[in-house]
Amino acid sequence: DICLNGAAARKVHKGDKIIIVAYATYNDAELENYKPTVVLVDDENGITDVIEKI
């Protein structure tokens, strides 16, 4: 489930497309092997692509 709070909760409606972003803090050692992942989905939230090379 995705739950929106605050101002976003008043602007988004069921069926709207949204972008979800996650942030984190890493030290230099953790970044050596870090690889971001982007997951693309279709209108039914089925995974259409997973991008791991950014």
C-alpha distance matrix in Angstrom:
0.0 3.8 6.4 10.0 13.0 16.7 18.4 15.5 14.0 17.3 17.6 14.5 14.2 12.2 13.4 14.3 14.1 13.0 14.1 12.2 15.0 15.4 18.8 20.8 24.5 26.7 30.3 32.8 32.8 29.0 29.2 31.9 29.5 26.3 24.8 21.8 19.5 18.1 15.8 16.5 14.7 16.2 15.4 13.6 11.4 14.1 15.4 18.8 20.0 19.7 22.1 23.5 26.8 26.6
3.8 0.0 3.8 6.7 10.1 13.6 15.0 12.0 10.9 14.4 14.5 11.5 12.0 10.9 12.2 12.1 11.8 10.0 11.1 9.3 12.2 13.0 16.4 18.9 22.6 25.1 28.8 31.3 31.7 28.0 27.9 30.8 28.7 25.3 23.9 20.6 18.5 16.9 15.1 15.6 14.3 15.9 15.1 14.2 11.8 14.9 15.9 18.9 19.8 19.4 21.3 22.7 25.8 25.0
6.4 3.8 0.0 3.8 6.6 10.3 12.2 9.8 8.1 11.8 12.7 10.5 11.3 11.1 13.4 13.0 13.4 11.5 12.8 11.1 13.6 14.2 17.1 19.6 23.0 25.9 29.6 32.4 33.0 29.4 29.4 32.6 30.8 27.3 26.3 23.0 21.4 19.8 18.4 18.9 17.7 19.2 17.9 17.3 15.3 18.6 19.6 22.5 23.3 22.9 24.5 25.7 28.6 27.5
10.0 6.7 3.8 0.0 3.8 7.0 8.5 6.1 5.0 8.8 9.6 8.2 10.1 11.2 13.5 12.2 12.8 10.5 11.8 10.7 12.9 14.0 16.5 19.3 22.7 25.9 29.5 32.2 33.3 29.9 29.6 32.9 31.5 27.9 26.8 23.4 22.1 20.3 19.4 19.7 18.8 20.2 18.8 18.9 17.1 20.6 21.4 23.8 24.5 24.0 25.2 26.5 29.0 27.4
13.0 10.1 6.6 3.8 0.0 3.8 6.6 6.1 5.0 8.3 10.2 10.1 12.4 14.0 16.7 15.2 16.1 13.6 14.7 13.5 14.9 15.6 17.4 20.0 23.0 26.4 29.9 32.8 34.1 30.9 30.7 34.3 33.2 29.6 28.9 25.6 24.7 23.2 22.7 23.1 22.5 23.9 22.5 22.7 20.9 24.3 25.0 27.4 27.9 27.3 28.2 29.2 31.5 29.8
16.7 13.6 10.3 7.0 3.8 0.0 3.8 5.5 5.6 7.4 9.5 10.8 13.6 16.0 18.6 16.7 17.6 15.2 16.3 15.4 16.5 17.4 18.6 21.2 23.9 27.5 30.8 33.8 35.4 32.4 32.1 35.7 35.0 31.3 30.8 27.4 26.9 25.3 25.1 25.4 25.0 26.3 24.8 25.4 23.8 27.3 27.9 30.0 30.4 29.7 30.3 31.3 33.3 31.2
18.4 15.0 12.2 8.5 6.6 3.8 0.0 3.8 5.4 5.5 6.8 9.1 12.3 15.3 17.6 15.2 16.3 14.2 15.4 15.5 16.7 18.3 19.6 22.6 25.3 28.8 32.2 34.8 36.7 33.7 33.0 36.6 35.9 32.2 31.4 27.8 27.3 25.3 25.2 25.0 24.7 25.6 24.0 25.1 23.8 27.3 28.0 29.6 30.1 29.8 30.1 31.5 33.2 30.9
15.5 12.0 9.8 6.1 6.1 5.5 3.8 0.0 3.8 5.4 5.2 6.1 9.6 12.3 14.2 11.7 12.6 10.4 12.0 12.2 14.0 16.0 17.9 21.2 24.2 27.6 31.1 33.6 35.2 32.1 31.2 34.7 33.8 30.0 28.8 25.2 24.3 22.1 21.7 21.3 20.9 21.8 20.3 21.4 20.0 23.6 24.2 25.9 26.5 26.3 26.8 28.4 30.2 28.1
14.0 10.9 8.1 5.0 5.0 5.6 5.4 3.8 0.0 3.8 5.6 5.7 8.0 10.5 13.2 11.7 13.3 11.8 14.0 14.0 16.3 18.0 20.2 23.2 26.4 29.7 33.3 36.0 37.4 34.1 33.5 36.9 35.7 32.0 30.8 27.2 26.0 23.8 23.0 22.5 21.5 22.2 20.2 20.8 19.7 23.4 24.6 26.6 27.6 27.6 28.6 30.2 32.4 30.5
17.3 14.4 11.8 8.8 8.3 7.4 5.5 5.4 3.8 0.0 3.8 6.0 7.9 11.3 13.9 12.3 14.5 13.6 16.1 16.8 19.1 21.1 23.1 26.3 29.4 32.8 36.3 38.9 40.5 37.3 36.5 39.9 38.9 35.1 33.8 30.2 29.0 26.5 25.7 24.8 23.7 23.9 21.6 22.6 22.0 25.8 27.1 28.8 29.9 30.2 31.1 33.0 34.9 32.9
17.6 14.5 12.7 9.6 10.2 9.5 6.8 5.2 5.6 3.8 0.0 3.8 6.7 10.3 12.1 9.7 11.7 11.1 13.7 15.2 17.5 20.1 22.3 25.8 28.9 32.1 35.7 37.9 39.6 36.5 35.3 38.6 37.6 33.8 32.2 28.5 27.2 24.4 23.6 22.5 21.4 21.5 19.3 20.8 20.3 24.0 25.2 26.4 27.6 28.1 28.8 30.9 32.6 30.5
14.5 11.5 10.5 8.2 10.1 10.8 9.1 6.1 5.7 6.0 3.8 0.0 3.8 6.9 8.6 6.4 8.6 8.4 11.5 13.0 16.0 18.7 21.3 24.8 28.2 31.2 34.9 37.1 38.5 35.1 34.1 37.2 35.8 32.1 30.3 26.5 24.8 22.0 20.8 19.5 18.1 18.1 15.8 17.1 16.6 20.3 21.7 23.1 24.5 25.2 26.2 28.5 30.5 28.7
14.2 12.0 11.3 10.1 12.4 13.6 12.3 9.6 8.0 7.9 6.7 3.8 0.0 3.8 6.1 5.6 9.0 10.0 13.7 15.2 18.5 21.2 24.1 27.5 31.0 33.9 37.7 39.8 41.0 37.5 36.6 39.6 37.9 34.2 32.2 28.5 26.4 23.5 21.7 20.0 18.0 17.4 14.5 15.4 15.7 19.4 21.4 22.9 24.8 25.9 27.4 29.9 32.1 30.7
12.2 10.9 11.1 11.2 14.0 16.0 15.3 12.3 10.5 11.3 10.3 6.9 3.8 0.0 3.8 5.6 8.8 10.4 14.0 15.3 19.0 21.4 24.7 28.0 31.6 34.3 38.1 40.2 41.0 37.4 36.6 39.4 37.4 33.8 31.7 28.1 25.6 22.7 20.4 18.7 16.1 15.2 12.1 12.4 13.0 16.7 19.1 20.8 23.1 24.4 26.4 29.0 31.4 30.5
13.4 12.2 13.4 13.5 16.7 18.6 17.6 14.2 13.2 13.9 12.1 8.6 6.1 3.8 0.0 3.8 6.5 9.3 12.9 14.8 18.6 21.4 24.8 28.2 31.9 34.3 38.0 39.8 40.6 37.0 35.9 38.5 36.4 32.9 30.4 26.8 24.1 20.9 18.4 16.2 13.5 12.0 8.7 9.7 10.8 14.3 16.7 18.0 20.4 22.1 24.1 27.0 29.3 28.5
14.3 12.1 13.0 12.2 15.2 16.7 15.2 11.7 11.7 12.3 9.7 6.4 5.6 5.6 3.8 0.0 3.8 6.4 10.1 12.6 16.1 19.3 22.5 26.0 29.6 32.1 35.8 37.5 38.6 35.2 33.9 36.6 34.7 31.1 28.7 25.0 22.6 19.3 17.4 15.2 13.2 12.4 9.7 11.6 11.8 15.4 17.0 18.0 19.9 21.3 22.8 25.6 27.6 26.4
14.1 11.8 13.4 12.8 16.1 17.6 16.3 12.6 13.3 14.5 11.7 8.6 9.0 8.8 6.5 3.8 0.0 3.8 7.0 9.9 13.4 16.7 20.0 23.5 27.1 29.3 33.0 34.5 35.6 32.2 30.7 33.2 31.4 27.8 25.2 21.5 19.1 15.7 14.0 11.7 10.2 10.0 8.3 10.7 10.1 13.3 14.3 15.0 16.5 17.9 19.1 22.0 23.9 22.6
13.0 10.0 11.5 10.5 13.6 15.2 14.2 10.4 11.8 13.6 11.1 8.4 10.0 10.4 9.3 6.4 3.8 0.0 3.8 6.4 9.8 13.2 16.3 19.9 23.5 25.9 29.5 31.2 32.4 29.0 27.6 30.3 28.7 25.0 22.7 19.0 17.0 13.9 12.7 11.4 10.9 11.9 11.1 13.0 11.2 14.4 14.7 15.8 16.5 17.1 17.9 20.3 22.2 20.7
14.1 11.1 12.8 11.8 14.7 16.3 15.4 12.0 14.0 16.1 13.7 11.5 13.7 14.0 12.9 10.1 7.0 3.8 0.0 3.8 6.5 10.1 13.2 16.8 20.2 22.5 26.1 27.6 28.8 25.5 23.9 26.7 25.2 21.5 19.2 15.4 13.8 10.8 10.5 9.9 10.7 12.6 13.0 14.8 12.3 14.9 14.2 15.1 15.0 14.9 15.2 17.2 19.0 17.2
12.2 9.3 11.1 10.7 13.5 15.4 15.5 12.2 14.0 16.8 15.2 13.0 15.2 15.3 14.8 12.6 9.9 6.4 3.8 0.0 3.8 6.8 10.2 13.6 17.3 19.6 23.3 25.1 26.1 22.7 21.5 24.4 22.8 19.1 17.3 13.5 12.1 10.0 9.9 10.7 11.6 14.3 14.9 15.9 12.8 15.2 14.3 15.9 15.4 14.4 14.8 16.2 18.4 16.8
15.0 12.2 13.6 12.9 14.9 16.5 16.7 14.0 16.3 19.1 17.5 16.0 18.5 19.0 18.6 16.1 13.4 9.8 6.5 3.8 0.0 3.8 6.7 10.3 13.7 16.0 19.7 21.5 22.8 19.5 18.1 21.3 20.0 16.3 14.8 11.2 10.8 9.5 10.8 12.4 14.2 17.2 18.3 19.3 16.1 18.0 16.4 17.8 16.5 14.8 14.4 15.0 16.8 14.9
15.4 13.0 14.2 14.0 15.6 17.4 18.3 16.0 18.0 21.1 20.1 18.7 21.2 21.4 21.4 19.3 16.7 13.2 10.1 6.8 3.8 0.0 3.8 6.9 10.6 12.9 16.7 18.8 19.9 16.5 15.7 19.0 17.8 14.1 13.4 10.2 10.6 10.6 12.2 14.6 16.5 19.8 21.1 21.6 18.1 19.7 17.9 19.7 18.1 15.8 15.3 15.1 17.1 15.4
18.8 16.4 17.1 16.5 17.4 18.6 19.6 17.9 20.2 23.1 22.3 21.3 24.1 24.7 24.8 22.5 20.0 16.3 13.2 10.2 6.7 3.8 0.0 3.8 7.1 9.9 13.6 15.9 17.4 14.3 13.5 17.1 16.6 13.0 13.2 10.7 12.2 12.9 15.2 17.7 20.0 23.3 24.7 25.3 21.8 23.3 21.3 22.9 20.9 18.3 17.2 16.3 17.8 15.7
20.8 18.9 19.6 19.3 20.0 21.2 22.6 21.2 23.2 26.3 25.8 24.8 27.5 28.0 28.2 26.0 23.5 19.9 16.8 13.6 10.3 6.9 3.8 0.0 3.8 6.5 10.2 12.9 14.2 11.2 11.1 14.8 14.6 11.4 12.7 11.1 13.3 14.9 17.3 20.3 22.6 26.2 27.8 28.1 24.4 25.6 23.4 25.1 22.9 19.9 18.7 17.1 18.5 16.8
24.5 22.6 23.0 22.7 23.0 23.9 25.3 24.2 26.4 29.4 28.9 28.2 31.0 31.6 31.9 29.6 27.1 23.5 20.2 17.3 13.7 10.6 7.1 3.8 0.0 3.8 7.0 10.1 11.8 9.5 9.6 13.4 14.1 11.5 13.7 13.0 15.8 17.9 20.6 23.6 26.1 29.7 31.4 31.8 28.1 29.2 26.8 28.3 25.9 22.7 21.1 19.0 20.0 18.2
26.7 25.1 25.9 25.9 26.4 27.5 28.8 27.6 29.7 32.8 32.1 31.2 33.9 34.3 34.3 32.1 29.3 25.9 22.5 19.6 16.0 12.9 9.9 6.5 3.8 0.0 3.8 6.6 8.0 5.8 6.3 9.9 10.9 9.0 12.0 12.4 15.6 18.2 21.1 24.4 27.2 30.9 33.0 33.3 29.5 30.1 27.4 28.7 25.9 22.5 20.7 18.1 18.7 17.3
30.3 28.8 29.6 29.5 29.9 30.8 32.2 31.1 33.3 36.3 35.7 34.9 37.7 38.1 38.0 35.8 33.0 29.5 26.1 23.3 19.7 16.7 13.6 10.2 7.0 3.8 0.0 3.8 5.6 5.4 6.4 9.1 11.2 10.5 13.9 15.1 18.5 21.4 24.4 27.7 30.6 34.3 36.5 36.9 33.1 33.5 30.7 31.9 28.9 25.3 23.3 20.4 20.6 19.4
32.8 31.3 32.4 32.2 32.8 33.8 34.8 33.6 36.0 38.9 37.9 37.1 39.8 40.2 39.8 37.5 34.5 31.2 27.6 25.1 21.5 18.8 15.9 12.9 10.1 6.6 3.8 0.0 3.8 5.5 5.2 6.6 9.7 9.9 13.3 15.2 18.8 21.8 25.1 28.3 31.5 35.2 37.7 38.1 34.4 34.5 31.4 32.2 29.0 25.4 23.0 19.8 19.5 18.3
32.8 31.7 33.0 33.3 34.1 35.4 36.7 35.2 37.4 40.5 39.6 38.5 41.0 41.0 40.6 38.6 35.6 32.4 28.8 26.1 22.8 19.9 17.4 14.2 11.8 8.0 5.6 3.8 0.0 3.8 5.5 5.5 7.9 9.2 13.0 15.4 18.8 22.1 25.2 28.6 31.7 35.4 38.1 38.2 34.4 34.2 31.1 32.0 28.8 25.1 23.0 19.5 19.5 19.1
29.0 28.0 29.4 29.9 30.9 32.4 33.7 32.1 34.1 37.3 36.5 35.1 37.5 37.4 37.0 35.2 32.2 29.0 25.5 22.7 19.5 16.5 14.3 11.2 9.5 5.8 5.4 5.5 3.8 0.0 3.8 5.5 6.3 6.4 10.2 12.3 15.5 18.9 21.7 25.2 28.2 31.9 34.5 34.5 30.7 30.6 27.6 28.7 25.6 21.9 20.1 16.8 17.3 16.9
29.2 27.9 29.4 29.6 30.7 32.1 33.0 31.2 33.5 36.5 35.3 34.1 36.6 36.6 35.9 33.9 30.7 27.6 23.9 21.5 18.1 15.7 13.5 11.1 9.6 6.3 6.4 5.2 5.5 3.8 0.0 3.8 5.4 4.8 8.2 10.3 13.9 17.0 20.3 23.6 26.8 30.5 33.1 33.6 29.8 29.7 26.5 27.2 23.9 20.3 18.0 14.7 14.6 13.8
31.9 30.8 32.6 32.9 34.3 35.7 36.6 34.7 36.9 39.9 38.6 37.2 39.6 39.4 38.5 36.6 33.2 30.3 26.7 24.4 21.3 19.0 17.1 14.8 13.4 9.9 9.1 6.6 5.5 5.5 3.8 0.0 3.8 5.9 8.9 12.0 15.3 18.7 21.9 25.1 28.4 32.1 35.0 35.4 31.7 31.2 27.8 28.2 24.7 21.1 18.7 15.1 14.6 14.4
29.5 28.7 30.8 31.5 33.2 35.0 35.9 33.8 35.7 38.9 37.6 35.8 37.9 37.4 36.4 34.7 31.4 28.7 25.2 22.8 20.0 17.8 16.6 14.6 14.1 10.9 11.2 9.7 7.9 6.3 5.4 3.8 0.0 3.8 6.5 10.0 12.8 16.4 19.2 22.6 25.8 29.5 32.5 32.6 28.9 28.1 24.7 25.3 21.9 18.2 16.1 12.4 12.6 13.2
26.3 25.3 27.3 27.9 29.6 31.3 32.2 30.0 32.0 35.1 33.8 32.1 34.2 33.8 32.9 31.1 27.8 25.0 21.5 19.1 16.3 14.1 13.0 11.4 11.5 9.0 10.5 9.9 9.2 6.4 4.8 5.9 3.8 0.0 3.8 6.6 9.7 13.2 16.2 19.6 22.8 26.5 29.4 29.6 25.9 25.5 22.1 22.9 19.6 15.9 13.8 10.4 11.0 11.0
24.8 23.9 26.3 26.8 28.9 30.8 31.4 28.8 30.8 33.8 32.2 30.3 32.2 31.7 30.4 28.7 25.2 22.7 19.2 17.3 14.8 13.4 13.2 12.7 13.7 12.0 13.9 13.3 13.0 10.2 8.2 8.9 6.5 3.8 0.0 3.8 6.6 10.0 13.1 16.3 19.6 23.3 26.3 26.7 23.1 22.4 19.0 19.4 15.9 12.3 10.0 6.6 7.4 7.8
21.8 20.6 23.0 23.4 25.6 27.4 27.8 25.2 27.2 30.2 28.5 26.5 28.5 28.1 26.8 25.0 21.5 19.0 15.4 13.5 11.2 10.2 10.7 11.1 13.0 12.4 15.1 15.2 15.4 12.3 10.3 12.0 10.0 6.6 3.8 0.0 3.8 6.8 10.1 13.3 16.6 20.3 23.1 23.6 20.0 19.8 16.6 17.1 13.9 10.5 8.4 6.1 7.6 7.0
19.5 18.5 21.4 22.1 24.7 26.9 27.3 24.3 26.0 29.0 27.2 24.8 26.4 25.6 24.1 22.6 19.1 17.0 13.8 12.1 10.8 10.6 12.2 13.3 15.8 15.6 18.5 18.8 18.8 15.5 13.9 15.3 12.8 9.7 6.6 3.8 0.0 3.8 6.5 9.9 13.1 16.8 19.8 20.1 16.6 16.1 12.8 13.4 10.4 6.9 5.7 4.7 7.7 8.0
18.1 16.9 19.8 20.3 23.2 25.3 25.3 22.1 23.8 26.5 24.4 22.0 23.5 22.7 20.9 19.3 15.7 13.9 10.8 10.0 9.5 10.6 12.9 14.9 17.9 18.2 21.4 21.8 22.1 18.9 17.0 18.7 16.4 13.2 10.0 6.8 3.8 0.0 3.8 6.5 10.0 13.5 16.4 17.2 13.9 13.7 10.6 10.9 8.2 5.8 5.0 6.5 9.0 8.7
15.8 15.1 18.4 19.4 22.7 25.1 25.2 21.7 23.0 25.7 23.6 20.8 21.7 20.4 18.4 17.4 14.0 12.7 10.5 9.9 10.8 12.2 15.2 17.3 20.6 21.1 24.4 25.1 25.2 21.7 20.3 21.9 19.2 16.2 13.1 10.1 6.5 3.8 0.0 3.8 6.6 10.3 13.3 13.7 10.3 9.9 6.9 7.8 6.0 4.6 6.4 8.8 11.7 12.1
16.5 15.6 18.9 19.7 23.1 25.4 25.0 21.3 22.5 24.8 22.5 19.5 20.0 18.7 16.2 15.2 11.7 11.4 9.9 10.7 12.4 14.6 17.7 20.3 23.6 24.4 27.7 28.3 28.6 25.2 23.6 25.1 22.6 19.6 16.3 13.3 9.9 6.5 3.8 0.0 3.8 7.1 10.2 11.4 8.6 8.4 5.9 5.6 5.2 6.3 8.1 11.4 13.6 13.8
14.7 14.3 17.7 18.8 22.5 25.0 24.7 20.9 21.5 23.7 21.4 18.1 18.0 16.1 13.5 13.2 10.2 10.9 10.7 11.6 14.2 16.5 20.0 22.6 26.1 27.2 30.6 31.5 31.7 28.2 26.8 28.4 25.8 22.8 19.6 16.6 13.1 10.0 6.6 3.8 0.0 3.8 6.8 7.6 5.0 5.2 4.4 5.1 7.0 9.0 11.6 14.8 17.3 17.6
16.2 15.9 19.2 20.2 23.9 26.3 25.6 21.8 22.2 23.9 21.5 18.1 17.4 15.2 12.0 12.4 10.0 11.9 12.6 14.3 17.2 19.8 23.3 26.2 29.7 30.9 34.3 35.2 35.4 31.9 30.5 32.1 29.5 26.5 23.3 20.3 16.8 13.5 10.3 7.1 3.8 0.0 3.8 5.4 5.1 5.4 6.5 6.2 9.3 12.1 14.6 18.1 20.3 20.6
15.4 15.1 17.9 18.8 22.5 24.8 24.0 20.3 20.2 21.6 19.3 15.8 14.5 12.1 8.7 9.7 8.3 11.1 13.0 14.9 18.3 21.1 24.7 27.8 31.4 33.0 36.5 37.7 38.1 34.5 33.1 35.0 32.5 29.4 26.3 23.1 19.8 16.4 13.3 10.2 6.8 3.8 0.0 3.8 5.5 7.4 9.7 10.0 13.1 15.7 18.1 21.5 23.7 23.7
13.6 14.2 17.3 18.9 22.7 25.4 25.1 21.4 20.8 22.6 20.8 17.1 15.4 12.4 9.7 11.6 10.7 13.0 14.8 15.9 19.3 21.6 25.3 28.1 31.8 33.3 36.9 38.1 38.2 34.5 33.6 35.4 32.6 29.6 26.7 23.6 20.1 17.2 13.7 11.4 7.6 5.4 3.8 0.0 3.8 5.5 8.9 10.3 13.6 16.0 19.0 22.0 24.7 25.1
11.4 11.8 15.3 17.1 20.9 23.8 23.8 20.0 19.7 22.0 20.3 16.6 15.7 13.0 10.8 11.8 10.1 11.2 12.3 12.8 16.1 18.1 21.8 24.4 28.1 29.5 33.1 34.4 34.4 30.7 29.8 31.7 28.9 25.9 23.1 20.0 16.6 13.9 10.3 8.6 5.0 5.1 5.5 3.8 0.0 3.8 6.3 8.7 11.3 13.0 16.0 18.8 21.7 22.1
14.1 14.9 18.6 20.6 24.3 27.3 27.3 23.6 23.4 25.8 24.0 20.3 19.4 16.7 14.3 15.4 13.3 14.4 14.9 15.2 18.0 19.7 23.3 25.6 29.2 30.1 33.5 34.5 34.2 30.6 29.7 31.2 28.1 25.5 22.4 19.8 16.1 13.7 9.9 8.4 5.2 5.4 7.4 5.5 3.8 0.0 3.8 6.2 9.3 11.3 14.7 17.6 20.5 21.5
15.4 15.9 19.6 21.4 25.0 27.9 28.0 24.2 24.6 27.1 25.2 21.7 21.4 19.1 16.7 17.0 14.3 14.7 14.2 14.3 16.4 17.9 21.3 23.4 26.8 27.4 30.7 31.4 31.1 27.6 26.5 27.8 24.7 22.1 19.0 16.6 12.8 10.6 6.9 5.9 4.4 6.5 9.7 8.9 6.3 3.8 0.0 3.8 5.8 7.6 11.1 13.9 16.8 18.0
18.8 18.9 22.5 23.8 27.4 30.0 29.6 25.9 26.6 28.8 26.4 23.1 22.9 20.8 18.0 18.0 15.0 15.8 15.1 15.9 17.8 19.7 22.9 25.1 28.3 28.7 31.9 32.2 32.0 28.7 27.2 28.2 25.3 22.9 19.4 17.1 13.4 10.9 7.8 5.6 5.1 6.2 10.0 10.3 8.7 6.2 3.8 0.0 3.8 7.2 10.1 13.5 15.8 17.0
20.0 19.8 23.3 24.5 27.9 30.4 30.1 26.5 27.6 29.9 27.6 24.5 24.8 23.1 20.4 19.9 16.5 16.5 15.0 15.4 16.5 18.1 20.9 22.9 25.9 25.9 28.9 29.0 28.8 25.6 23.9 24.7 21.9 19.6 15.9 13.9 10.4 8.2 6.0 5.2 7.0 9.3 13.1 13.6 11.3 9.3 5.8 3.8 0.0 3.8 6.4 9.8 12.0 13.5
19.7 19.4 22.9 24.0 27.3 29.7 29.8 26.3 27.6 30.2 28.1 25.2 25.9 24.4 22.1 21.3 17.9 17.1 14.9 14.4 14.8 15.8 18.3 19.9 22.7 22.5 25.3 25.4 25.1 21.9 20.3 21.1 18.2 15.9 12.3 10.5 6.9 5.8 4.6 6.3 9.0 12.1 15.7 16.0 13.0 11.3 7.6 7.2 3.8 0.0 3.8 6.5 9.4 11.1
22.1 21.3 24.5 25.2 28.2 30.3 30.1 26.8 28.6 31.1 28.8 26.2 27.4 26.4 24.1 22.8 19.1 17.9 15.2 14.8 14.4 15.3 17.2 18.7 21.1 20.7 23.3 23.0 23.0 20.1 18.0 18.7 16.1 13.8 10.0 8.4 5.7 5.0 6.4 8.1 11.6 14.6 18.1 19.0 16.0 14.7 11.1 10.1 6.4 3.8 0.0 3.8 5.8 7.3
23.5 22.7 25.7 26.5 29.2 31.3 31.5 28.4 30.2 33.0 30.9 28.5 29.9 29.0 27.0 25.6 22.0 20.3 17.2 16.2 15.0 15.1 16.3 17.1 19.0 18.1 20.4 19.8 19.5 16.8 14.7 15.1 12.4 10.4 6.6 6.1 4.7 6.5 8.8 11.4 14.8 18.1 21.5 22.0 18.8 17.6 13.9 13.5 9.8 6.5 3.8 0.0 3.8 6.2
26.8 25.8 28.6 29.0 31.5 33.3 33.2 30.2 32.4 34.9 32.6 30.5 32.1 31.4 29.3 27.6 23.9 22.2 19.0 18.4 16.8 17.1 17.8 18.5 20.0 18.7 20.6 19.5 19.5 17.3 14.6 14.6 12.6 11.0 7.4 7.6 7.7 9.0 11.7 13.6 17.3 20.3 23.7 24.7 21.7 20.5 16.8 15.8 12.0 9.4 5.8 3.8 0.0 3.8
26.6 25.0 27.5 27.4 29.8 31.2 30.9 28.1 30.5 32.9 30.5 28.7 30.7 30.5 28.5 26.4 22.6 20.7 17.2 16.8 14.9 15.4 15.7 16.8 18.2 17.3 19.4 18.3 19.1 16.9 13.8 14.4 13.2 11.0 7.8 7.0 8.0 8.7 12.1 13.8 17.6 20.6 23.7 25.1 22.1 21.5 18.0 17.0 13.5 11.1 7.3 6.2 3.8 0.0
